[in-house]
Amino acid sequence: GAAMAAGGRGWFRALALGVSFLKGLLIPAYYSTDFEVHRNWLAITHNLPLSQWYYEATSEWTLDYPPFFAWFEYALSHVAKYFDPQMLVIENLNYTSHATIFFQRLSVIFTDILFIYAVHECCRCVNGKRAAKDILEKPTFILAVLLLWNFGLLIVDHIHFQYNGFLFGLMLLSVARLCQKRYLEGALLFAVLLHFKHIYMYVAPAYGIYLLRSYCFTANNADGSLKWRSFSFLHLTLLGLIVCLVSALSLGPFLVLGQLPQVISRLFPFKRGLCHAYWAPNFWALYNAMDKALTILGLKCNFLDHTKIPKASMTGGLVQEFQHTVLPSVTPLATLICTLIAILPSVFCLWFKPQGPRGFLQCLVLCALSSFMFGWHVHEKAILLAILPLSLLSVQRAKDAGIYLILTTTGHFSLFPLLFTPPELPIKILLMLLFTVYSFSSLKSLFRREKPLLNWLETIYLIQLVPLEIFCEIVFPLTSWKWHFPFVPLLLTSVYCALGVTYAWLKLYVSVLTERIPVRQKAE
């Protein structure tokens, strides 16, 4: 065991260095408009006083992340000036010198150190009860690969360009701390994360309820139900203090300046449409497709008057409103209500069927998936919010591993349209194949004594992604449809992946709701 532990650190280091080397190779790859977004934020925070950060609008890419992220950009800008001071000039829109590209790419690779550390901590939480003779079959090793080499993070951060690794590092670290029963540290990390990027509010219900149930109430009855008399007011006060202090640090200066409404209007722009420019594969993608299909059917059968139909094609680069023609239009309030209804059962399960860290993780994934399914203006990158925590569950139980395989394969495939340039085609396909083949083979060998992870229907569904990709990338551009219906590949990808994501979400929900808790676990 001791030799294993000593060798253990070696393999983790090798994995981390290997993936960092790969990220270095991706430096010259394509980058999206997000690259300019972050360059602009570097310039804003570097040159302007705090009071103008959330007002500056020279570029269309205004600052729309919470204050901690703005301070993070401010810190980076002080390193950036040694690479190329020109990138810090606000008027230099779309400025891309070699030094700028090199600096921005390096900053992402460097801040990923936090993610690597968080993965290391998560691996310590996974119980390696199965003594595998081969290191490659240890749950901890498989988990490290599934997180460090995650395909979605690689293409979104190191090709497309964003700082998700660093943010997910904060999230996974807070999860690891909660699993280690270091509740206050976990709560602090999550509170800080919320002020870095507010999309993590989606999973806040899981954190709130879990901390209340496991930290504010200090004991359970013998049958696992809550012992109301064990409530600790001190613990609740400590949690409240943490949240208030972090919020005061982040929003306090803007409150003093009287700019809080301006900051909030930047963080929550409801003028954007229901779906992102590339549809995320969620319920609304199916809803829009249904509307489109009904419209075409209505025109064919003369139920609809074609002069009255809005001409808007549903794919613009910038985000716009989409008018439904047959089905009722969806408002932000409607999506909020749908999301809350979808999240509620998972939160109830967390409260009434406590299962320690695993119950928390299940609730976390369900919150992320429910808000992905029904949220307003969801970006397809948000699927990573469910995929990464689900990786932790996938190496512990065969049932979760099956759901993980369906969700990651479809979720990652739906990220393909983000990289639409020809040179990136082989990169994304090879990386995707590498990751998918590894996740299937490793999880299969881990649970080889149990029944197959996927049934034949699920397998067929996943295999069909191959012809879909061949059609979208190779066949479609050669046809004349390319000019008349340019949105078809996007629509097909979204709708087909939406089926898989919806299926995984329902399957996970059913497994959580129908699970019986062993008495032994209740007593704990």
Secondary structure by P-SEA (a helix, b strand, c coil): caaaaaaaaaaaaaaaaaaaaaaaaaccccccaaaaaaaaaaaaaaccccccccccccccccccccaaaaaaaaaaaaaaaaaccccccccccccccaaaaaaaaaaaaaaaaaaaaaaaaaaaacccccccccccccaaaaaaaaacccaaaaaaccccccaaaaaaaaaaaaaaaaaacaaaaaaaaaaaaaaaccccccaaaaaaaaaaacccccccccccccccccccaaaaaaaaaaaaaaaaaaaaaaaaacaaaaaaaaacccccccccccccccaaaaaaaaaaaaaaaaaaacccccccccccccccccbbbbbbcccccccaaaaaaaaaaaaaaaaaaaacccccaaaaaaaaaaaaaaaaaccccccccaaaaaaaaaaaaaaccaaaaaaaaaaaaaaaaaaccccccccaaaaaaaaaaaaaaaaaaaaaaacccccccccaaaaaaaaaaaaaaaaaccccccccccccccaaaaaaaaaaaaaaaaaaaaaaaaaaaacccccccccc
